[in-house]
Amino acid sequence: MRIGIFGTGNIATVFGTLLKNAGNDIDFIYGRTPENADELSKQLGAKAIVNLNEVPNGSDIWILAVSDAALTPLVSSLPPYSGIVVHTAGSIPQTIFEEKFSNYGVLYPYQSTRKERKPNPPIPIFINGNSPKVINSLEALANPWALSVTVVNDEQRLNYHLAAIVANNFTNYILIQLQEFMRAKNLDFDLVMPLLQETLDRLNKGPANTWQTGPAIRKDEVTIQKHLDLIKNEERLHEMYAFLTNAIKHYFKV
Ligand SMILES: NC(=O)c1ccc[n+]([C@@H]2O[C@H](COP(=O)([O-])OP(=O)(O)OC[C@H]3O[C@@H](n4cnc5c(N)ncnc54)[C@H](OP(=O)(O)O)[C@@H]3O)[C@@H](O)[C@H]2O)c1
């Protein structure tokens, strides 16, 4: 298929590469920053576009991979187009396209995606479209390279998006606090890796609420207080420790 990509960031780069490697032609890369549009278009053998009036009309699919806040203004500035237009956002309804285009949908990557990460991790894809024909085309586009392709409506996608924030963004923030604490104490983070691996691996054997361990579920107030004293000057870690300890106690009613 012939693809036009709007945006030059993480998803534009990763989708562009996956789609090109799967045998599609990337017609153009639109970017508001000329250097970024030039760089990505060179990588993908595409034409760089910085002016929306110059967007060519011959692609089968336009992929709008710009920041969420830029999507609606971009849609209203786009020229007329009869192909399929999709965005890649988790929390934006596909109806942002309905006034302007007759074939539209969503191609949402369910993975935390950074263009610097190579090789790219496998990506489950959630799709939707305003007709069976659009959905079939998006399925055919994503099937060769996606880990899985699942059709979901706007509400389901928003719920999956929230789940992704908790699973990835919140977990990662906890790990930022942990690494900063361990670095300050000159501790070896590599020794925590088997613990983290086990936290994930055992989810294959049963739900998370069957695996809780630690001082909060044991109601071990002495240890909890020792830990809180240890980090009394690390404001963010202290707050997080106290909040999560109380949450665990409350959940398990200890
Ligand atoms: N990365 C992920 O893990 C991930 C996962 C799922 C879904 N998504 C979705 O994918 C979309 C793109 O995310 P991303 O991670 O690729 O973002 P990103 O790396 O920050 O790139 C955003 C792109 O949008 C462009 N942009 C920002 N404001 C603009 C404007 N007013 N007009 C035109 N272009 C504008 C930026 O251009 P400049 O470079 O010129 O600033 C950049 O090319 C978002 O809808 C996001 O929710 C991302």
PDBQT file of the ligand as one rigid body, heavy atoms in Angstrom, charges set to zero:
ROOT
HETATM    1  N1  LIG A 301       4.963   6.765  21.910  1.00  0.00    +0.000 N 
HETATM    2  C1  LIG A 301       4.072   5.931  22.415  1.00  0.00    +0.000 C 
HETATM    3  O1  LIG A 301       4.421   5.084  23.252  1.00  0.00    +0.000 OA
HETATM    4  C2  LIG A 301       2.649   5.941  21.924  1.00  0.00    +0.000 A 
HETATM    5  C3  LIG A 301       1.885   4.774  22.146  1.00  0.00    +0.000 A 
HETATM    6  C4  LIG A 301       0.572   4.748  21.689  1.00  0.00    +0.000 A 
HETATM    7  C5  LIG A 301       0.040   5.857  21.038  1.00  0.00    +0.000 A 
HETATM    8  N2  LIG A 301       0.789   6.977  20.853  1.00  0.00    +0.000 N 
HETATM    9  C6  LIG A 301       0.164   8.105  20.170  1.00  0.00    +0.000 C 
HETATM   10  O2  LIG A 301       0.844   8.386  18.946  1.00  0.00    +0.000 OA
HETATM   11  C7  LIG A 301       0.794   9.807  18.673  1.00  0.00    +0.000 C 
HETATM   12  C8  LIG A 301       2.201  10.331  18.487  1.00  0.00    +0.000 C 
HETATM   13  O3  LIG A 301       2.942  10.076  19.662  1.00  0.00    +0.000 OA
HETATM   14  P1  LIG A 301       4.558  10.066  19.637  1.00  0.00    +0.000 P 
HETATM   15  O4  LIG A 301       5.007   9.318  20.834  1.00  0.00    +0.000 OA
HETATM   16  O5  LIG A 301       5.051   9.704  18.296  1.00  0.00    +0.000 OA
HETATM   17  O6  LIG A 301       4.827  11.619  19.907  1.00  0.00    +0.000 OA
HETATM   18  P2  LIG A 301       6.188  12.428  19.701  1.00  0.00    +0.000 P 
HETATM   19  O7  LIG A 301       7.343  11.496  19.558  1.00  0.00    +0.000 OA
HETATM   20  O8  LIG A 301       6.211  13.467  20.751  1.00  0.00    +0.000 OA
HETATM   21  O9  LIG A 301       5.974  13.152  18.280  1.00  0.00    +0.000 OA
HETATM   22  C9  LIG A 301       4.928  14.061  18.120  1.00  0.00    +0.000 C 
HETATM   23  C10 LIG A 301       4.949  14.589  16.706  1.00  0.00    +0.000 C 
HETATM   24  O10 LIG A 301       3.856  15.516  16.598  1.00  0.00    +0.000 OA
HETATM   25  C11 LIG A 301       4.348  16.713  16.016  1.00  0.00    +0.000 C 
HETATM   26  N3  LIG A 301       3.553  17.844  16.455  1.00  0.00    +0.000 N 
HETATM   27  C12 LIG A 301       3.377  18.266  17.725  1.00  0.00    +0.000 A 
HETATM   28  N4  LIG A 301       2.574  19.350  17.746  1.00  0.00    +0.000 NA
HETATM   29  C13 LIG A 301       2.265  19.605  16.438  1.00  0.00    +0.000 A 
HETATM   30  C14 LIG A 301       1.485  20.593  15.788  1.00  0.00    +0.000 A 
HETATM   31  N5  LIG A 301       0.860  21.548  16.489  1.00  0.00    +0.000 N 
HETATM   32  N6  LIG A 301       1.369  20.528  14.433  1.00  0.00    +0.000 NA
HETATM   33  C15 LIG A 301       2.014  19.573  13.713  1.00  0.00    +0.000 A 
HETATM   34  N7  LIG A 301       2.770  18.606  14.275  1.00  0.00    +0.000 NA
HETATM   35  C16 LIG A 301       2.888  18.629  15.614  1.00  0.00    +0.000 A 
HETATM   36  C17 LIG A 301       5.777  16.806  16.505  1.00  0.00    +0.000 C 
HETATM   37  O11 LIG A 301       6.480  17.702  15.669  1.00  0.00    +0.000 OA
HETATM   38  P3  LIG A 301       7.829  18.440  16.166  1.00  0.00    +0.000 P 
HETATM   39  O12 LIG A 301       8.912  17.368  16.139  1.00  0.00    +0.000 OA
HETATM   40  O13 LIG A 301       8.013  19.509  15.159  1.00  0.00    +0.000 OA
HETATM   41  O14 LIG A 301       7.563  18.928  17.560  1.00  0.00    +0.000 OA
HETATM   42  C18 LIG A 301       6.221  15.356  16.337  1.00  0.00    +0.000 C 
HETATM   43  O15 LIG A 301       6.549  15.086  14.996  1.00  0.00    +0.000 OA
HETATM   44  C19 LIG A 301       0.033  10.430  19.849  1.00  0.00    +0.000 C 
HETATM   45  O16 LIG A 301      -1.325  10.531  19.495  1.00  0.00    +0.000 OA
HETATM   46  C20 LIG A 301       0.204   9.399  20.968  1.00  0.00    +0.000 C 
HETATM   47  O17 LIG A 301      -0.868   9.433  21.898  1.00  0.00    +0.000 OA
HETATM   48  C21 LIG A 301       2.080   7.038  21.287  1.00  0.00    +0.000 A 
ENDROOT
TORSDOF 0
